[in-house]
Amino acid sequence: MKKFFQEIKADIKFKSAGPGQKLTESVREKAPKEKSNQPALRQPRQGPTDEAQMAAAAALARLEQKQPRARPASSQDSTRNQMRKELQVEATVSGSSQAPGTNMVPEPKEEGSAPQAVPGVYFTCPLTGATLRKDQRDSRIKEAILSHFSVDPVAASIMKIHTFNKDRDKVKLGVDTIAKYLDNIHLHPEEEKYRKIKLQNKVFQERINCLEGTHEFFEAIGFQKALLPVPDQEGPEEFYVLSEAALAQPQSLEKHKEQLLCAEPVRATLARQRRVFRPSPLASQFDLPSDFFNLTAEEVKREQRLKSEAVERLSMLRTKAMREKEEQREMRKYTYTLLRVRLPDGCLLQGTFYARERVAALYSFVREALQSDWLPFELLASGGQKLSEDEDLPFNECGLVPSALLTFSWDSAVLEDIKAAGAEPDSSILKPELLMAIEKLP
């Protein structure tokens, strides 16, 4: 075999060596010929002939057949190979344009592209009713709280304490300390020492002064700053002193204390963005914007890289419990979900939900859109799985993230009554104002 390849190489070398010469030619006769050929361009090297290539391929095939067969793959090897294939598929999907209905993070849409069924995730400010984008929530709510000081300074300061400060443990400790100050005033109104709070006090500095909104709250309920002398100290110290007018209204102090203790952070509520679409064969296809995903495209690529490294470290088979746990972890990546309900007449009712919301929220959403909202009905997921309204399961544990199509079905008793009355079971069941705003699915 080695001799065969040497002959092929020699043949190629001989053909590319250029024109030959006679043995009887003298060196003097050869020199001018070589000199005259110098300006000419060198001919490119020719490749092997077709016959040589076919012969080489046949020889390589015979060599491969003589090699020993690889040992059969073990179960661990099979698992590794399967996971490698899955990762290759994921990488291919992430690198290509996203198809509707995929669970990967979609790339930003180019200008002039087809409109999406939902433009993004939006919220409603509970103070102003304004519709906010995802990135506007915190700033616009803070602006609304600050503007509320001109209307109700006590309520605004309470909202500021609970909303502006993110550490809930520190907020609770500070609020409890303020409540203790007010309790002492309420229980001992005649004692002057309880009506004064030293601002440089260690407890005040560590628990109250570090929280935004606490100074506004003290001033709103009737405390005033004053410099007072301190025994055994040369200079005066700054205190909060309760005014006589506020002291004369102990019920108001008690009311403000309860408001402070019972308050919650002001949070923007998720806008359902309810829409109704005409019947469409594309009902199960979803083209979601990036707002619906908890991970950015870069984070998804990083997770794929970590998965690839984990494959190499894999040394045991995954049990069913391990696979289910991994699936639940994947589902928790999603923060929001877009749900559509196919109604008996084929129309589609669409809304946006948190992935952690319960199934009962979807039943309430559908019921609000029905003409006869008191009649019992059922919602079926893909595969005919019935979702019970009493089932205390979030959408991400039901597999309804980041999008899903469900089917509306009347309760069997209601369906019999509809047929007995001679009505069509697939007639429109939505409120008239929703039917007037019906759209074509993008």
N, C-alpha and C positions, 0 to 999 in steps of 0.2 A: 504493500500500500504506500509506503514511504517512497519507494522507487517510482510509483505511478505519479505522485505529486511532483517529484523532482523532474520527471520528463515533461510535465505540463509547464512548469516554470521555465525549463530550458527552451521549450518551444516558443513561449511568449517572449523570452529574452532575445531569441534569435530573430523573431519577426520584427522586433522594435529596434534592432541594431542598425538599421539603415541599409543602403545598397552595399553589395559585396564588391570584391576585387579579385583579379586574377593573381595566381601565385607567381606568374612570370613577370608581373608589373614591378618596375623598379621603384625605389623610394623617391627618386627625383620626379618621376612621372606622377606619383601620388600627391606630392606636396602642393602643386598648384591647384589640383582639383579640390583638396580640402580647403585651401585658402579662398577659392572662388565660392565655396558653399557656405562660408562663415556668415555672410549677411542674411542668408535665407533663414527664416524662422524654423525653429525645431519642431518637428512633427509631434503631436500629442501621442502619449503612450496608449496603445490599443489594449482593450480588455480581452479576456479569454473568449474563445469562440463558443458558439452555442453547444457544440458537441462536448467541449471541455467542461462547461458548466453543468451539463446533464450528467456527465460521468462523475464529477465531484460530488454532486448531490446524491447520486446513488451510493457512492462510497461512504458518505457520512451517514446515510440511512442504515447501511449494513453495520457500521460501527455502533450506532445507537441500539440496534437490536441485540448486539452482543453484550451490552451493559447489563448488570444485575438489576432485577426489578426492585422498586422501592417497597419497603415494608408497608403493610396496610395501616392506615391511620387509626390511632386510638380514639376513644371517645373524647378525650381532652383535646386532641388535635382537631377533631371534627367541630368541637365547640368553638375553638379559636378561629378555624376557617370560616365558620358561619358568621361569627361576629365581625371578622374582617370584611366579609361580603356586605354585611349590613352597613358598616362604616363607609365602604366605598360607595354604596347607594346613597347614603346621606350626604357624602361630600359632593356627589354628582348633582343631587337635587339642589344643594345650597349654592353650587356654582352656576347653575342654569337659571333661567327665568322661572319664577314661581308659578305653578299651575293653580287655578282656583281650587280651594278646599284643602290645600296642604297646610301642615302645621308648622312650617318653617317661617322665619321672620321674613316678610316680603320686602323687596327692595323698593326704594322710593319711586313713585310713578313719574314718568316724564310728562311734560306739558303736552296737552292735546290728547292724552290717553283716555280710554273709556272711563266714565264715572263709576265709582264703587257704590255698593249697596249701602254702605255707611261711610261717611267721610273721616271718622275718627271717634275717639272717646271724648265725650263732653260732660260737663257738670253744671249744676245749678247752685248759685249762691243762696243760702237760706235767708240772708238779710236783705238782699236787693232783688232777688229773683233773676239776676243776669245769668246768661249762659256763658260758661267759661271753658277754655281749652284745658287740657291736662296740665300744661306748664304754667297756667295762670292761676291755679287754685289758691295757693298760699298767699301770693302777693295781693290778689284782689280781695280776699277775705280779710286780710289785715287792713287794707284800705277801708273796707266797709266798717270794721270795728272801730277804727280811729275816727271815722266820720260820725259814728253813733254817740260820741262823747257829748256832742252839742245837744243831743236829744235826751239821753238818760246816762249821765256819767257813772252812776253806780253799776248799772247793767253792763255798760261798756268796759269798765275796769274789771269786772268779774270775767267777762268774755276774754279780755286780754290776758288775765292771769292763767286761765285754763287753755288758751289757744296758742299764745306766743311762746310759752315754755314747754319744751318737748319732753323733758324728764318728768314722767308722771309721779315718781316717788318723791322727788323734791317738791313738786306742786302739792301733793297730799300733805307732806310735812309742814310746808309753809301755811297752807290753808288751815290745818288743825291748830297751828300756833296762833294765827289771827283769831280763830274762833275761841281759843282759850282766853285771849285778851278781852274779847267782848263778853264772854261769860263772867269774868271777874267783875266787869263794870255792871253787868245786869244783877249779879248776886250781891254786890257791895256798892251800891250807888253813893253811899255817904263817904266812902273811903277815897280820899283824894289821890293816893298813890296809884290806884288802879286806873285812873284817868290819864296818867302820864306814861309814855313809852320812850325810853332812852334810845336814841338812834344808834349810839355807839355800843349798845349792849351786845355781848357776844352772841346770844341766841337770836337777836334781831338781825344781826349782820349775816349769820350763817344760814338762817332759815327763810328770812323774809326779804332782806335787801337784795339778795341775788336773783329774785324773781321779777320779771317785767310785769308792771301793772299794779303792784302792791301799794306803791306810794299814791297812785291815782285813786285806789280804793279807799285808803285812810282819809284822804282829803275829801272824797265824795261823800263819805258818811258823817263828816263833821269834825275831823281832827285837823288841827292847825299846828304848824311848826313854830317853835318858840325857843329862845335861849334862856335857860334857867340855871341858877347857881346850884352847885353840888357841894354838900358838906365835905370838909377836909380836902378841898380842891380850890386852887386859885381862880382859874377861869371858868366861865359858864359852859354848859353842854347843851346840845340841840336835842329837843324832845318833841314828840307828837303829843299835843294836849287836846282833850275832847272839849269842844265848845259847850257853853251852857245851854244853847238852843238844842243841840243834839242830846245832851244829858236829860233834857226835859221830855224827850220822846223815846223812852226805853223800848217800846214796841217796835219802832223803826229799826233800832240796832239789832234786835232779835230777828226781825224779818230779813235784814241784809245778811246776817250771819247764815241763816238757812239757805238763802239764795247762793251764797258763796260755797257752802258745803255740797249743795245738790247740783251745781252747774257741771256741764260737760264741755269739752272742746267744740268749737264751731267748725264743722266739717262740711265741705261742699257735697251735695248729694248727686249720685250718678244719674245723668239724664238718660231715660230709656230710649229716646229717639224713635218712638213708635212710628212705623211705616206700614202701609198696606200695599201689596203688589198683586197684579193680575196673575192668573195661573200661568206657570212657565215650566218648561222641561228642565230649566237650569236652576230649579229651586234648591237642589242639594249642593250647588257649587257656591263657594264663598271666596271672595277676593277681599281679604282683610287688610286694613292699614297696620302699620307697625305699632300703633297705640295699643293694640290688643295683646301684645306680647310683653312678657316681663323681661325678656332677654333681648339685647341688641344683636345685630348681625355679628359683631366682633366677639361677643360673649358666646354665641352659638358655635363659632369656629373654635374658640378656646376649649369649649366642652368636647368638641369632636376630637381635638388633639389629646385631651386627657383620657378620653375613651380609648383612643388608640394605644396609649401607654398602658392602660389598665388591661388591655387584651394580652399584652406580653406577660403581665404578672399573673394572669389567670391560671390557676392550677387545680381548679375543681369545678364540677358541674353546678349550675344554678338550680336550686329546688324551685318548686312552684311558688312557695311563700316568698322566696327571694325575688322571683320574677314579678310577682304582684306588688311587692314593696317598691321595686324599681319603677314599675308603671305608675304607681301613685306619686312617686317623686317627680316623674316627668310631667304628670298632670298639674302639679303644684307650681310649675313654671309660669302658668298662665294666670293673669290677674283678672281678665275680663273674658266674656264669651258672648257671641252673637247668636241668638236663637230665632228660628223661624218655625211657625206653626201653620201647617197646611189645613185649611178649613174645609168643611164638606163641599163647598162650591169650587174648591181648587184655589181660592185666593190665599195669599200668604200674609200672615201677621208677624212682623219682625220687631225685636227689641234687644237692647243691650243690658247685660247683667254682670254683676261681680261673679267670678268663678266660685267664690265661697258661699254665695247665696243659696238658700234652700229651694227645693222644688216648689214649695208653697208660694214663693214669690212669682213664679211663672204662672201658676193657676190664677193668682190675683190679677196679674197683668192681662191674661186672656179674658177673665171674667169682666174686667172693666170695659172691654171693647164689645161685649155682646149686647144685643137688644134685650134678651131674656137672661139676665145675669143670675137668676135664682135657680135655673135648671142645672142639674148635675151633669157633668161630662168627664171624659177621661182624656189623658194625653199619652200617646204612645211614641216611644223612641224607635230608632232603627231596629229592625228585626222583630217588631211587635212587642217590645218590652214595655209593660205598663208602668207609668210613674204615678205613684199614689201621692195625693195631696198631703196626707198625714205622714209621709215618709220624711224623716228628719235627716236628709242627706244633701250635701252641697253638690252643685253641678259638676265640680271637678272629680268627685268620687263616683258620679254616674256616667262618666265618659262623655259629658256634653260640653267639652272645651276643645279648642277655642271657638268652635262653632258647631251647630247641629240643626237638623231638620226633624221636627216632630209632627205627629198627625193628631188632629182633633177628632174625637169620637164621642157621640152622645151616649149617655148611659142607656143600657138596654131597655129599661122601662120607659124612658123618655122617647126612645126611637119607636117603640110600639105605639105610644100615644100619638106621635107625629103621623105615622102611617094610618092609624085608625081615623084621624081627623081628615085624611085625604090630602095632607100637605106633602110637599116634596122634601125628603130628608136632606137633599143636597142643595137646598135653597140658601140664599144669603142670610147670615145670622149676625152680621156686624151692624153697629149703629149707623144711621144714615150719614152723619157727618164724616165718618171714616170712609164710607163708600164714595163720598164726593171727592175725597183726596186720594183716591186709588191711583197707583203709578204702575209703570212698566218696569219690570226688574231689569236693572242695568246689565 
